Amino acid sequence: MFLMLLLVTALLWFGNAIAGPGHDHGDEAPASSGGVALPRFAATSELFELVGVLNGTRLTLYLDHADTNAPVKDAQLELEFAGSKLKVEPHGEGEFETTLPAAPKPGVIAIAAVVVAGQQTDLLAGELDLHEDKTETAASEVINWRQVLPWAGGLITLAGLIAFLIRRKRQRSSVLNGRRGGTA
């Protein structure tokens, strides 16, 4: 019985030693694909697609043709962000930038854009849905099983050892009581 308990303890305690180089499931975090995803919105019509990416107070806008997904050349863009008209500056084919007066607060923000490209004019509307950053709270609530598992294994081993000792003591006392009763 003791050897069985020792074997189970060894399997629980030293199970991680089996992993070799290239197969290690250690504490290294998996490689991320580029960090935090920035808030974005999309506004589409039959003619154009407008995608906006918000980074702090800087808003980068990408304007493409809806049917070919090619950048729109020589376009003019007027932008209304949360009811305020913003000056938009072109930065290459189909790319525009603007700076917001202040970082937007969490919530749904209405966005409207007027696009003029050659003889084509279109009105695009969209919404930017901003949420509060909850990554810190979520990260603190995650249980790291690599830290908990050895303690759980130790507690299970200790409980098994205590149960083994209690059973052994009961068997020994019943044997002693049986001998005393038989010698009278």
C-alpha positions as CSV (number, residue, x, y, z in Angstrom):
1,M,0.0,0.0,0.0
2,F,2.8,2.4,0.9
3,L,4.6,1.7,-2.4
4,M,1.4,2.4,-4.3
5,L,1.0,5.8,-2.4
6,L,4.7,6.6,-3.2
7,L,4.2,5.8,-6.9
8,V,1.1,8.0,-7.2
9,T,2.9,10.8,-5.3
10,A,5.9,10.6,-7.7
11,L,3.6,10.6,-10.8
12,L,1.8,13.7,-9.5
13,W,4.8,15.5,-8.3
14,F,7.3,14.8,-11.1
15,G,4.9,14.7,-14.1
16,N,6.3,17.9,-15.7
17,A,9.8,16.4,-16.0
18,I,8.8,14.4,-19.1
19,A,8.8,17.4,-21.4
20,G,11.9,17.9,-23.5
21,P,13.3,20.7,-25.6
22,G,10.8,21.9,-28.2
23,H,7.9,20.2,-26.3
24,D,8.1,22.2,-23.2
25,H,4.8,23.7,-21.9
26,G,6.6,26.1,-19.5
27,D,5.7,29.5,-18.3
28,E,6.6,31.3,-21.5
29,A,3.8,33.3,-22.9
30,P,2.8,32.5,-26.5
31,A,4.0,34.9,-29.1
32,S,1.5,37.6,-29.6
33,S,0.4,38.8,-33.0
34,G,1.1,42.4,-32.4
35,G,-0.2,43.6,-29.1
36,V,-3.5,45.3,-28.3
37,A,-6.1,45.6,-31.0
38,L,-7.0,49.3,-31.5
39,P,-10.6,50.4,-31.7
40,R,-11.9,50.7,-35.2
41,F,-15.1,51.4,-37.3
42,A,-16.2,50.7,-40.8
43,A,-18.7,52.6,-43.0
44,T,-19.7,51.2,-46.3
45,S,-21.8,52.0,-49.3
46,E,-22.1,50.7,-52.9
47,L,-19.2,52.9,-54.0
48,F,-16.8,53.2,-51.1
49,E,-15.6,51.6,-47.9
50,L,-14.1,53.7,-45.1
51,V,-12.2,52.1,-42.2
52,G,-11.1,54.2,-39.2
53,V,-8.5,53.1,-36.6
54,L,-8.3,55.1,-33.4
55,N,-5.0,55.3,-31.5
56,G,-5.4,57.7,-28.5
57,T,-6.4,61.0,-30.2
58,R,-5.1,60.1,-33.6
59,L,-7.7,58.7,-36.1
60,T,-6.3,57.1,-39.3
61,L,-8.8,56.6,-42.1
62,Y,-8.5,54.2,-45.0
63,L,-10.8,54.8,-48.1
64,D,-11.2,52.1,-50.7
65,H,-13.5,51.4,-53.6
66,A,-16.2,48.9,-52.5
67,D,-16.1,46.7,-55.5
68,T,-12.3,46.4,-56.0
69,N,-10.9,47.2,-52.5
70,A,-8.4,49.5,-54.2
71,P,-7.4,52.8,-52.5
72,V,-9.4,55.8,-53.8
73,K,-7.0,58.2,-55.6
74,D,-7.4,62.0,-55.3
75,A,-10.4,61.9,-52.9
76,Q,-11.6,64.6,-50.6
77,L,-13.0,63.6,-47.3
78,E,-15.1,65.5,-44.8
79,L,-15.5,63.9,-41.4
80,E,-18.0,64.4,-38.6
81,F,-17.0,62.7,-35.3
82,A,-19.5,62.8,-32.4
83,G,-21.2,65.8,-33.9
84,S,-18.0,67.8,-34.5
85,K,-16.5,68.4,-37.9
86,L,-12.8,67.5,-38.1
87,K,-10.2,68.6,-40.6
88,V,-8.8,65.6,-42.4
89,E,-5.4,65.5,-44.1
90,P,-4.5,63.1,-46.9
91,H,-1.4,60.9,-46.4
92,G,-1.1,58.9,-49.6
93,E,-3.6,57.1,-51.8
94,G,-6.8,56.3,-49.8
95,E,-5.2,57.2,-46.5
96,F,-6.2,60.1,-44.3
97,E,-5.4,61.3,-40.7
98,T,-6.9,63.6,-38.2
99,T,-6.3,64.4,-34.6
100,L,-9.2,64.5,-32.1
101,P,-9.3,67.4,-29.7
102,A,-9.5,64.9,-26.8
103,A,-9.6,61.2,-26.3
104,P,-13.1,60.0,-26.7
105,K,-15.0,58.6,-23.7
106,P,-16.4,55.0,-23.7
107,G,-19.7,54.6,-25.5
108,V,-21.1,54.6,-29.1
109,I,-19.8,57.5,-31.2
110,A,-21.6,58.4,-34.4
111,I,-19.4,59.0,-37.4
112,A,-20.4,60.5,-40.8
113,A,-18.1,61.1,-43.8
114,V,-18.7,62.8,-47.2
115,V,-16.5,61.4,-49.9
116,V,-15.8,63.3,-53.2
117,A,-13.8,61.4,-55.7
118,G,-13.9,62.8,-59.3
119,Q,-17.6,62.7,-60.4
120,Q,-18.6,60.4,-57.5
121,T,-19.9,61.7,-54.2
122,D,-21.2,59.6,-51.3
123,L,-22.2,59.9,-47.7
124,L,-20.9,57.2,-45.4
125,A,-22.2,56.6,-41.8
126,G,-20.8,54.4,-39.1
127,E,-20.4,54.0,-35.3
128,L,-17.4,53.6,-33.2
129,D,-18.1,51.5,-30.1
130,L,-15.6,52.1,-27.3
131,H,-15.4,50.1,-24.1
132,E,-13.5,50.6,-20.9
133,D,-10.3,48.7,-20.7
134,K,-11.1,45.6,-18.6
135,T,-7.9,43.6,-19.4
136,E,-6.3,44.4,-16.0
137,T,-9.2,43.0,-14.1
138,A,-9.6,40.0,-16.3
139,A,-5.9,39.2,-16.0
140,S,-6.0,39.3,-12.2
141,E,-9.0,36.9,-12.1
142,V,-7.2,34.2,-14.2
143,I,-5.9,31.3,-12.1
144,N,-2.4,30.2,-13.0
145,W,-2.7,26.4,-12.8
146,R,1.1,26.0,-12.9
147,Q,1.3,27.6,-9.5
148,V,-1.8,25.9,-8.0
149,L,-1.1,22.4,-9.2
150,P,1.9,21.6,-7.0
151,W,0.1,22.8,-3.9
152,A,-3.0,20.7,-4.8
153,G,-0.8,17.7,-5.4
154,G,0.9,18.2,-2.1
155,L,-2.4,18.5,-0.3
156,I,-3.7,15.3,-1.9
157,T,-0.5,13.5,-1.0
158,L,-0.7,14.8,2.6
159,A,-4.3,13.7,2.9
160,G,-3.4,10.2,1.5
161,L,-0.5,9.9,4.0
162,I,-2.8,10.9,6.9
163,A,-5.4,8.4,5.8
164,F,-2.7,5.7,5.5
165,L,-1.4,6.4,9.0
166,I,-4.9,6.4,10.6
167,R,-5.8,3.1,8.9
168,R,-2.5,1.6,10.0
169,K,-3.0,2.8,13.6
170,R,-6.5,1.3,13.6
171,Q,-5.3,-2.0,12.3
172,R,-2.5,-2.1,14.9
173,S,-4.9,-1.3,17.7
174,S,-7.4,-4.0,16.6
175,V,-4.6,-6.5,16.4
176,L,-3.4,-5.6,19.9
177,N,-7.0,-5.6,21.3
178,G,-7.5,-9.1,19.7
179,R,-4.4,-10.5,21.4
180,R,-5.3,-9.1,24.8
181,G,-8.8,-10.5,24.6
182,G,-7.5,-14.0,23.7
183,T,-4.9,-14.3,26.6
184,A,-7.4,-14.1,29.5
